[in-house]
Amino acid sequence: MCFHTSREESRLNPEGNSILLEQQNKVLWNEELIRFGVQYLNIASKSKSISSYYI
């Protein structure tokens, strides 16, 4: 969810249409949320079980 939400500001053009990932302005991505996403992914990868959130 952190990775998904980190791109919120870059997902839509001024007309409200979706912008493809490769065309999004990465400067608008929220780096703090990306860092949290990486942190949580690393924690999840150490678990003995694999949850749907990890996948």
Predicted model as a PDB file, atoms N, CA, C, CB and O in Angstrom, pLDDT in the B-factor column:
MODEL        1                                                                  
ATOM      1  N   MET A   1       0.828  -1.191   0.000  1.00 91.00           N  
ATOM      2  CA  MET A   1       0.000   0.000   0.000  1.00 91.00           C  
ATOM      3  C   MET A   1       0.873   1.256   0.000  1.00 91.00           C  
ATOM      4  CB  MET A   1      -0.942  -0.002   1.212  1.00 91.00           C  
ATOM      5  O   MET A   1       0.509   2.259  -0.613  1.00 91.00           O  
ATOM      6  N   CYS A   2       2.010   1.210   0.674  1.00 95.00           N  
ATOM      7  CA  CYS A   2       2.904   2.375   0.689  1.00 95.00           C  
ATOM      8  C   CYS A   2       3.406   2.680  -0.710  1.00 95.00           C  
ATOM      9  CB  CYS A   2       4.093   2.140   1.636  1.00 95.00           C  
ATOM     10  O   CYS A   2       3.430   3.841  -1.119  1.00 95.00           O  
ATOM     11  N   PHE A   3       3.813   1.643  -1.459  1.00 94.00           N  
ATOM     12  CA  PHE A   3       4.303   1.870  -2.812  1.00 94.00           C  
ATOM     13  C   PHE A   3       3.190   2.453  -3.686  1.00 94.00           C  
ATOM     14  CB  PHE A   3       4.840   0.557  -3.422  1.00 94.00           C  
ATOM     15  O   PHE A   3       3.419   3.392  -4.447  1.00 94.00           O  
ATOM     16  N   HIS A   4       2.013   1.901  -3.573  1.00 94.00           N  
ATOM     17  CA  HIS A   4       0.869   2.358  -4.362  1.00 94.00           C  
ATOM     18  C   HIS A   4       0.537   3.821  -4.049  1.00 94.00           C  
ATOM     19  CB  HIS A   4      -0.357   1.464  -4.093  1.00 94.00           C  
ATOM     20  O   HIS A   4       0.378   4.635  -4.958  1.00 94.00           O  
ATOM     21  N   THR A   5       0.435   4.141  -2.783  1.00 96.00           N  
ATOM     22  CA  THR A   5       0.060   5.489  -2.358  1.00 96.00           C  
ATOM     23  C   THR A   5       1.158   6.502  -2.652  1.00 96.00           C  
ATOM     24  CB  THR A   5      -0.264   5.500  -0.875  1.00 96.00           C  
ATOM     25  O   THR A   5       0.870   7.683  -2.848  1.00 96.00           O  
ATOM     26  N   SER A   6       2.405   6.062  -2.686  1.00 97.00           N  
ATOM     27  CA  SER A   6       3.515   6.992  -2.917  1.00 97.00           C  
ATOM     28  C   SER A   6       3.412   7.684  -4.278  1.00 97.00           C  
ATOM     29  CB  SER A   6       4.847   6.253  -2.816  1.00 97.00           C  
ATOM     30  O   SER A   6       3.994   8.753  -4.463  1.00 97.00           O  
ATOM     31  N   ARG A   7       2.693   7.105  -5.220  1.00 97.00           N  
ATOM     32  CA  ARG A   7       2.574   7.673  -6.560  1.00 97.00           C  
ATOM     33  C   ARG A   7       1.293   8.478  -6.778  1.00 97.00           C  
ATOM     34  CB  ARG A   7       2.644   6.575  -7.572  1.00 97.00           C  
ATOM     35  O   ARG A   7       1.015   8.911  -7.896  1.00 97.00           O  
ATOM     36  N   GLU A   8       0.529   8.674  -5.737  1.00 96.00           N  
ATOM     37  CA  GLU A   8      -0.788   9.304  -5.859  1.00 96.00           C  
ATOM     38  C   GLU A   8      -0.753  10.640  -6.606  1.00 96.00           C  
ATOM     39  CB  GLU A   8      -1.376   9.516  -4.484  1.00 96.00           C  
ATOM     40  O   GLU A   8      -1.618  10.895  -7.444  1.00 96.00           O  
ATOM     41  N   GLU A   9       0.216  11.482  -6.321  1.00 96.00           N  
ATOM     42  CA  GLU A   9       0.282  12.818  -6.922  1.00 96.00           C  
ATOM     43  C   GLU A   9       0.635  12.791  -8.406  1.00 96.00           C  
ATOM     44  CB  GLU A   9       1.294  13.659  -6.185  1.00 96.00           C  
ATOM     45  O   GLU A   9       0.418  13.779  -9.108  1.00 96.00           O  
ATOM     46  N   SER A  10       1.171  11.684  -8.890  1.00 97.00           N  
ATOM     47  CA  SER A  10       1.636  11.633 -10.282  1.00 97.00           C  
ATOM     48  C   SER A  10       0.749  10.786 -11.183  1.00 97.00           C  
ATOM     49  CB  SER A  10       3.039  11.100 -10.330  1.00 97.00           C  
ATOM     50  O   SER A  10       1.065  10.605 -12.359  1.00 97.00           O  
ATOM     51  N   ARG A  11      -0.349  10.265 -10.658  1.00 96.00           N  
ATOM     52  CA  ARG A  11      -1.176   9.315 -11.391  1.00 96.00           C  
ATOM     53  C   ARG A  11      -2.138   9.894 -12.402  1.00 96.00           C  
ATOM     54  CB  ARG A  11      -1.933   8.540 -10.451  1.00 96.00           C  
ATOM     55  O   ARG A  11      -2.497   9.225 -13.371  1.00 96.00           O  
ATOM     56  N   LEU A  12      -2.560  11.128 -12.191  1.00 96.00           N  
ATOM     57  CA  LEU A  12      -3.576  11.720 -13.065  1.00 96.00           C  
ATOM     58  C   LEU A  12      -3.059  12.994 -13.728  1.00 96.00           C  
ATOM     59  CB  LEU A  12      -4.853  12.024 -12.272  1.00 96.00           C  
ATOM     60  O   LEU A  12      -2.295  13.753 -13.132  1.00 96.00           O  
ATOM     61  N   ASN A  13      -3.491  13.215 -14.977  1.00 95.00           N  
ATOM     62  CA  ASN A  13      -3.153  14.472 -15.638  1.00 95.00           C  
ATOM     63  C   ASN A  13      -4.172  15.532 -15.224  1.00 95.00           C  
ATOM     64  CB  ASN A  13      -3.123  14.302 -17.191  1.00 95.00           C  
ATOM     65  O   ASN A  13      -5.135  15.203 -14.532  1.00 95.00           O  
ATOM     66  N   PRO A  14      -3.993  16.796 -15.622  1.00 94.00           N  
ATOM     67  CA  PRO A  14      -4.923  17.858 -15.206  1.00 94.00           C  
ATOM     68  C   PRO A  14      -6.383  17.606 -15.593  1.00 94.00           C  
ATOM     69  CB  PRO A  14      -4.484  19.161 -15.800  1.00 94.00           C  
ATOM     70  O   PRO A  14      -7.294  18.138 -14.960  1.00 94.00           O  
ATOM     71  N   GLU A  15      -6.602  16.798 -16.629  1.00 96.00           N  
ATOM     72  CA  GLU A  15      -7.973  16.480 -17.050  1.00 96.00           C  
ATOM     73  C   GLU A  15      -8.570  15.312 -16.263  1.00 96.00           C  
ATOM     74  CB  GLU A  15      -7.996  16.156 -18.537  1.00 96.00           C  
ATOM     75  O   GLU A  15      -9.737  14.969 -16.450  1.00 96.00           O  
ATOM     76  N   GLY A  16      -7.770  14.702 -15.383  1.00 95.00           N  
ATOM     77  CA  GLY A  16      -8.252  13.591 -14.562  1.00 95.00           C  
ATOM     78  C   GLY A  16      -8.061  12.225 -15.184  1.00 95.00           C  
ATOM     79  O   GLY A  16      -8.583  11.233 -14.675  1.00 95.00           O  
ATOM     80  N   ASN A  17      -7.314  12.157 -16.285  1.00 97.00           N  
ATOM     81  CA  ASN A  17      -7.053  10.874 -16.942  1.00 97.00           C  
ATOM     82  C   ASN A  17      -5.815  10.214 -16.338  1.00 97.00           C  
ATOM     83  CB  ASN A  17      -6.869  11.067 -18.467  1.00 97.00           C  
ATOM     84  O   ASN A  17      -4.887  10.891 -15.895  1.00 97.00           O  
ATOM     85  N   SER A  18      -5.820   8.888 -16.329  1.00 97.00           N  
ATOM     86  CA  SER A  18      -4.692   8.136 -15.785  1.00 97.00           C  
ATOM     87  C   SER A  18      -3.437   8.331 -16.616  1.00 97.00           C  
ATOM     88  CB  SER A  18      -5.032   6.660 -15.705  1.00 97.00           C  
ATOM     89  O   SER A  18      -3.488   8.447 -17.841  1.00 97.00           O  
ATOM     90  N   ILE A  19      -2.298   8.363 -15.914  1.00 97.00           N  
ATOM     91  CA  ILE A  19      -0.991   8.442 -16.555  1.00 97.00           C  
ATOM     92  C   ILE A  19      -0.298   7.109 -16.310  1.00 97.00           C  
ATOM     93  CB  ILE A  19      -0.135   9.653 -16.004  1.00 97.00           C  
ATOM     94  O   ILE A  19      -0.235   6.640 -15.173  1.00 97.00           O  
ATOM     95  N   LEU A  20       0.223   6.495 -17.374  1.00 96.00           N  
ATOM     96  CA  LEU A  20       0.922   5.227 -17.239  1.00 96.00           C  
ATOM     97  C   LEU A  20       2.149   5.388 -16.352  1.00 96.00           C  
ATOM     98  CB  LEU A  20       1.323   4.685 -18.614  1.00 96.00           C  
ATOM     99  O   LEU A  20       2.758   6.457 -16.305  1.00 96.00           O  
ATOM    100  N   LEU A  21       2.502   4.327 -15.658  1.00 94.00           N  
ATOM    101  CA  LEU A  21       3.623   4.343 -14.722  1.00 94.00           C  
ATOM    102  C   LEU A  21       4.888   4.897 -15.367  1.00 94.00           C  
ATOM    103  CB  LEU A  21       3.883   2.943 -14.192  1.00 94.00           C  
ATOM    104  O   LEU A  21       5.547   5.761 -14.788  1.00 94.00           O  
ATOM    105  N   GLU A  22       5.234   4.413 -16.550  1.00 96.00           N  
ATOM    106  CA  GLU A  22       6.474   4.850 -17.180  1.00 96.00           C  
ATOM    107  C   GLU A  22       6.447   6.314 -17.628  1.00 96.00           C  
ATOM    108  CB  GLU A  22       6.769   3.973 -18.361  1.00 96.00           C  
ATOM    109  O   GLU A  22       7.492   6.885 -17.942  1.00 96.00           O  
ATOM    110  N   GLN A  23       5.266   6.918 -17.658  1.00 97.00           N  
ATOM    111  CA  GLN A  23       5.137   8.321 -18.055  1.00 97.00           C  
ATOM    112  C   GLN A  23       4.934   9.255 -16.859  1.00 97.00           C  
ATOM    113  CB  GLN A  23       3.979   8.477 -19.023  1.00 97.00           C  
ATOM    114  O   GLN A  23       4.866  10.472 -17.028  1.00 97.00           O  
ATOM    115  N   GLN A  24       4.838   8.693 -15.659  1.00 97.00           N  
ATOM    116  CA  GLN A  24       4.618   9.512 -14.471  1.00 97.00           C  
ATOM    117  C   GLN A  24       5.868  10.299 -14.117  1.00 97.00           C  
ATOM    118  CB  GLN A  24       4.193   8.640 -13.290  1.00 97.00           C  
ATOM    119  O   GLN A  24       6.988   9.845 -14.349  1.00 97.00           O  
ATOM    120  N   ASN A  25       5.666  11.481 -13.552  1.00 97.00           N  
ATOM    121  CA  ASN A  25       6.767  12.323 -13.090  1.00 97.00           C  
ATOM    122  C   ASN A  25       7.231  11.774 -11.735  1.00 97.00           C  
ATOM    123  CB  ASN A  25       6.328  13.842 -12.981  1.00 97.00           C  
ATOM    124  O   ASN A  25       6.565  11.968 -10.718  1.00 97.00           O  
ATOM    125  N   LYS A  26       8.366  11.098 -11.733  1.00 97.00           N  
ATOM    126  CA  LYS A  26       8.863  10.445 -10.518  1.00 97.00           C  
ATOM    127  C   LYS A  26       9.264  11.438  -9.438  1.00 97.00           C  
ATOM    128  CB  LYS A  26      10.043   9.568 -10.853  1.00 97.00           C  
ATOM    129  O   LYS A  26       9.384  11.064  -8.271  1.00 97.00           O  
ATOM    130  N   VAL A  27       9.470  12.683  -9.804  1.00 97.00           N  
ATOM    131  CA  VAL A  27       9.776  13.721  -8.815  1.00 97.00           C  
ATOM    132  C   VAL A  27       8.600  13.891  -7.855  1.00 97.00           C  
ATOM    133  CB  VAL A  27      10.103  15.067  -9.513  1.00 97.00           C  
ATOM    134  O   VAL A  27       8.786  14.288  -6.705  1.00 97.00           O  
ATOM    135  N   LEU A  28       7.401  13.593  -8.327  1.00 97.00           N  
ATOM    136  CA  LEU A  28       6.201  13.745  -7.500  1.00 97.00           C  
ATOM    137  C   LEU A  28       5.964  12.561  -6.564  1.00 97.00           C  
ATOM    138  CB  LEU A  28       4.996  13.931  -8.384  1.00 97.00           C  
ATOM    139  O   LEU A  28       5.096  12.629  -5.693  1.00 97.00           O  
ATOM    140  N   TRP A  29       6.715  11.489  -6.732  1.00 97.00           N  
ATOM    141  CA  TRP A  29       6.534  10.322  -5.868  1.00 97.00           C  
ATOM    142  C   TRP A  29       6.976  10.659  -4.453  1.00 97.00           C  
ATOM    143  CB  TRP A  29       7.323   9.104  -6.407  1.00 97.00           C  
ATOM    144  O   TRP A  29       7.953  11.381  -4.252  1.00 97.00           O  
ATOM    145  N   ASN A  30       6.254  10.134  -3.480  1.00 98.00           N  
ATOM    146  CA  ASN A  30       6.527  10.388  -2.074  1.00 98.00           C  
ATOM    147  C   ASN A  30       7.617   9.426  -1.592  1.00 98.00           C  
ATOM    148  CB  ASN A  30       5.235  10.236  -1.222  1.00 98.00           C  
ATOM    149  O   ASN A  30       7.355   8.250  -1.343  1.00 98.00           O  
ATOM    150  N   GLU A  31       8.835   9.942  -1.464  1.00 98.00           N  
ATOM    151  CA  GLU A  31       9.977   9.101  -1.101  1.00 98.00           C  
ATOM    152  C   GLU A  31       9.861   8.509   0.297  1.00 98.00           C  
ATOM    153  CB  GLU A  31      11.249   9.898  -1.201  1.00 98.00           C  
ATOM    154  O   GLU A  31      10.344   7.403   0.538  1.00 98.00           O  
ATOM    155  N   GLU A  32       9.237   9.216   1.211  1.00 98.00           N  
ATOM    156  CA  GLU A  32       9.073   8.686   2.568  1.00 98.00           C  
ATOM    157  C   GLU A  32       8.201   7.433   2.548  1.00 98.00           C  
ATOM    158  CB  GLU A  32       8.455   9.753   3.498  1.00 98.00           C  
ATOM    159  O   GLU A  32       8.510   6.450   3.222  1.00 98.00           O  
ATOM    160  N   LEU A  33       7.114   7.464   1.780  1.00 98.00           N  
ATOM    161  CA  LEU A  33       6.253   6.281   1.687  1.00 98.00           C  
ATOM    162  C   LEU A  33       6.978   5.126   1.000  1.00 98.00           C  
ATOM    163  CB  LEU A  33       4.960   6.617   0.927  1.00 98.00           C  
ATOM    164  O   LEU A  33       6.757   3.966   1.349  1.00 98.00           O  
ATOM    165  N   ILE A  34       7.831   5.424   0.041  1.00 98.00           N  
ATOM    166  CA  ILE A  34       8.609   4.370  -0.608  1.00 98.00           C  
ATOM    167  C   ILE A  34       9.567   3.741   0.395  1.00 98.00           C  
ATOM    168  CB  ILE A  34       9.388   4.930  -1.823  1.00 98.00           C  
ATOM    169  O   ILE A  34       9.720   2.520   0.420  1.00 98.00           O  
ATOM    170  N   ARG A  35      10.212   4.557   1.220  1.00 98.00           N  
ATOM    171  CA  ARG A  35      11.107   4.020   2.259  1.00 98.00           C  
ATOM    172  C   ARG A  35      10.340   3.132   3.238  1.00 98.00           C  
ATOM    173  CB  ARG A  35      11.799   5.170   3.023  1.00 98.00           C  
ATOM    174  O   ARG A  35      10.825   2.067   3.621  1.00 98.00           O  
ATOM    175  N   PHE A  36       9.140   3.568   3.644  1.00 97.00           N  
ATOM    176  CA  PHE A  36       8.317   2.738   4.526  1.00 97.00           C  
ATOM    177  C   PHE A  36       7.973   1.418   3.839  1.00 97.00           C  
ATOM    178  CB  PHE A  36       7.025   3.487   4.932  1.00 97.00           C  
ATOM    179  O   PHE A  36       8.031   0.358   4.463  1.00 97.00           O  
ATOM    180  N   GLY A  37       7.614   1.481   2.554  1.00 93.00           N  
ATOM    181  CA  GLY A  37       7.276   0.273   1.807  1.00 93.00           C  
ATOM    182  C   GLY A  37       8.424  -0.713   1.783  1.00 93.00           C  
ATOM    183  O   GLY A  37       8.222  -1.911   1.980  1.00 93.00           O  
ATOM    184  N   VAL A  38       9.634  -0.217   1.543  1.00 95.00           N  
ATOM    185  CA  VAL A  38      10.821  -1.075   1.533  1.00 95.00           C  
ATOM    186  C   VAL A  38      11.039  -1.673   2.916  1.00 95.00           C  
ATOM    187  CB  VAL A  38      12.072  -0.281   1.084  1.00 95.00           C  
ATOM    188  O   VAL A  38      11.343  -2.859   3.044  1.00 95.00           O  
ATOM    189  N   GLN A  39      10.883  -0.853   3.948  1.00 95.00           N  
ATOM    190  CA  GLN A  39      11.067  -1.331   5.324  1.00 95.00           C  
ATOM    191  C   GLN A  39      10.071  -2.450   5.643  1.00 95.00           C  
ATOM    192  CB  GLN A  39      10.903  -0.166   6.331  1.00 95.00           C  
ATOM    193  O   GLN A  39      10.457  -3.490   6.177  1.00 95.00           O  
ATOM    194  N   TYR A  40       8.804  -2.240   5.321  1.00 89.00           N  
ATOM    195  CA  TYR A  40       7.791  -3.255   5.610  1.00 89.00           C  
ATOM    196  C   TYR A  40       8.001  -4.513   4.768  1.00 89.00           C  
ATOM    197  CB  TYR A  40       6.393  -2.690   5.363  1.00 89.00           C  
ATOM    198  O   TYR A  40       7.766  -5.621   5.250  1.00 89.00           O  
ATOM    199  N   LEU A  41       8.435  -4.358   3.527  1.00 87.00           N  
ATOM    200  CA  LEU A  41       8.703  -5.511   2.677  1.00 87.00           C  
ATOM    201  C   LEU A  41       9.856  -6.335   3.237  1.00 87.00           C  
ATOM    202  CB  LEU A  41       9.016  -5.061   1.244  1.00 87.00           C  
ATOM    203  O   LEU A  41       9.803  -7.565   3.230  1.00 87.00           O  
ATOM    204  N   ASN A  42      10.887  -5.670   3.718  1.00 89.00           N  
ATOM    205  CA  ASN A  42      12.008  -6.376   4.338  1.00 89.00           C  
ATOM    206  C   ASN A  42      11.576  -7.129   5.587  1.00 89.00           C  
ATOM    207  CB  ASN A  42      13.121  -5.398   4.684  1.00 89.00           C  
ATOM    208  O   ASN A  42      12.008  -8.260   5.810  1.00 89.00           O  
ATOM    209  N   ILE A  43      10.731  -6.515   6.401  1.00 87.00           N  
ATOM    210  CA  ILE A  43      10.224  -7.181   7.605  1.00 87.00           C  
ATOM    211  C   ILE A  43       9.394  -8.404   7.212  1.00 87.00           C  
ATOM    212  CB  ILE A  43       9.373  -6.199   8.463  1.00 87.00           C  
ATOM    213  O   ILE A  43       9.548  -9.480   7.791  1.00 87.00           O  
ATOM    214  N   ALA A  44       8.518  -8.231   6.230  1.00 83.00           N  
ATOM    215  CA  ALA A  44       7.657  -9.336   5.796  1.00 83.00           C  
ATOM    216  C   ALA A  44       8.466 -10.486   5.214  1.00 83.00           C  
ATOM    217  CB  ALA A  44       6.646  -8.846   4.766  1.00 83.00           C  
ATOM    218  O   ALA A  44       8.081 -11.647   5.359  1.00 83.00           O  
ATOM    219  N   SER A  45       9.576 -10.182   4.562  1.00 83.00           N  
ATOM    220  CA  SER A  45      10.376 -11.232   3.932  1.00 83.00           C  
ATOM    221  C   SER A  45      11.070 -12.126   4.952  1.00 83.00           C  
ATOM    222  CB  SER A  45      11.407 -10.614   3.014  1.00 83.00           C  
ATOM    223  O   SER A  45      11.520 -13.220   4.613  1.00 83.00           O  
ATOM    224  N   LYS A  46      11.160 -11.675   6.182  1.00 86.00           N  
ATOM    225  CA  LYS A  46      11.811 -12.463   7.232  1.00 86.00           C  
ATOM    226  C   LYS A  46      10.837 -13.378   7.969  1.00 86.00           C  
ATOM    227  CB  LYS A  46      12.485 -11.540   8.224  1.00 86.00           C  
ATOM    228  O   LYS A  46      11.246 -14.185   8.803  1.00 86.00           O  
ATOM    229  N   SER A  47       9.559 -13.251   7.661  1.00 79.00           N  
ATOM    230  CA  SER A  47       8.543 -14.070   8.314  1.00 79.00           C  
ATOM    231  C   SER A  47       8.625 -15.513   7.818  1.00 79.00           C  
ATOM    232  CB  SER A  47       7.135 -13.493   8.059  1.00 79.00           C  
ATOM    233  O   SER A  47       9.051 -15.773   6.693  1.00 79.00           O  
ATOM    234  N   LYS A  48       8.215 -16.435   8.666  1.00 81.00           N  
ATOM    235  CA  LYS A  48       8.202 -17.857   8.273  1.00 81.00           C  
ATOM    236  C   LYS A  48       7.027 -18.166   7.367  1.00 81.00           C  
ATOM    237  CB  LYS A  48       8.150 -18.760   9.513  1.00 81.00           C  
ATOM    238  O   LYS A  48       7.044 -19.170   6.655  1.00 81.00           O  
ATOM    239  N   SER A  49       6.008 -17.323   7.379  1.00 79.00           N  
ATOM    240  CA  SER A  49       4.855 -17.541   6.505  1.00 79.00           C  
ATOM    241  C   SER A  49       4.757 -16.391   5.495  1.00 79.00           C  
ATOM    242  CB  SER A  49       3.540 -17.657   7.339  1.00 79.00           C  
ATOM    243  O   SER A  49       5.213 -15.277   5.752  1.00 79.00           O  
ATOM    244  N   ILE A  50       4.170 -16.683   4.378  1.00 76.00           N  
ATOM    245  CA  ILE A  50       4.012 -15.668   3.325  1.00 76.00           C  
ATOM    246  C   ILE A  50       2.551 -15.258   3.287  1.00 76.00           C  
ATOM    247  CB  ILE A  50       4.484 -16.205   1.920  1.00 76.00           C  
ATOM    248  O   ILE A  50       1.670 -16.089   3.065  1.00 76.00           O  
ATOM    249  N   SER A  51       2.295 -13.963   3.506  1.00 72.00           N  
ATOM    250  CA  SER A  51       0.928 -13.458   3.489  1.00 72.00           C  
ATOM    251  C   SER A  51       0.600 -12.867   2.108  1.00 72.00           C  
ATOM    252  CB  SER A  51       0.729 -12.395   4.599  1.00 72.00           C  
ATOM    253  O   SER A  51       1.483 -12.676   1.272  1.00 72.00           O  
ATOM    254  N   SER A  52      -0.668 -12.590   1.900  1.00 73.00           N  
ATOM    255  CA  SER A  52      -1.082 -11.975   0.630  1.00 73.00           C  
ATOM    256  C   SER A  52      -0.493 -10.581   0.486  1.00 73.00           C  
ATOM    257  CB  SER A  52      -2.618 -11.909   0.534  1.00 73.00           C  
ATOM    258  O   SER A  52      -0.278 -10.125  -0.638  1.00 73.00           O  
ATOM    259  N   TYR A  53      -0.225  -9.890   1.588  1.00 65.00           N  
ATOM    260  CA  TYR A  53       0.391  -8.568   1.522  1.00 65.00           C  
ATOM    261  C   TYR A  53       1.830  -8.661   1.034  1.00 65.00           C  
ATOM    262  CB  TYR A  53       0.344  -7.887   2.891  1.00 65.00           C  
ATOM    263  O   TYR A  53       2.288  -7.791   0.294  1.00 65.00           O  
ATOM    264  N   TYR A  54       2.533  -9.687   1.431  1.00 65.00           N  
ATOM    265  CA  TYR A  54       3.915  -9.866   0.986  1.00 65.00           C  
ATOM    266  C   TYR A  54       3.966 -10.148  -0.503  1.00 65.00           C  
ATOM    267  CB  TYR A  54       4.589 -11.001   1.761  1.00 65.00           C  
ATOM    268  O   TYR A  54       4.801  -9.600  -1.223  1.00 65.00           O  
ATOM    269  N   ILE A  55       3.074 -11.003  -0.956  1.00 67.00           N  
ATOM    270  CA  ILE A  55       3.041 -11.363  -2.386  1.00 67.00           C  
ATOM    271  C   ILE A  55       2.638 -10.150  -3.182  1.00 67.00           C  
ATOM    272  CB  ILE A  55       2.061 -12.543  -2.659  1.00 67.00           C  
ATOM    273  O   ILE A  55       2.545 -10.219  -4.408  1.00 67.00           O  
TER     274      ILE A  55                                                      
ENDMDL                                                                          
END                                                                             
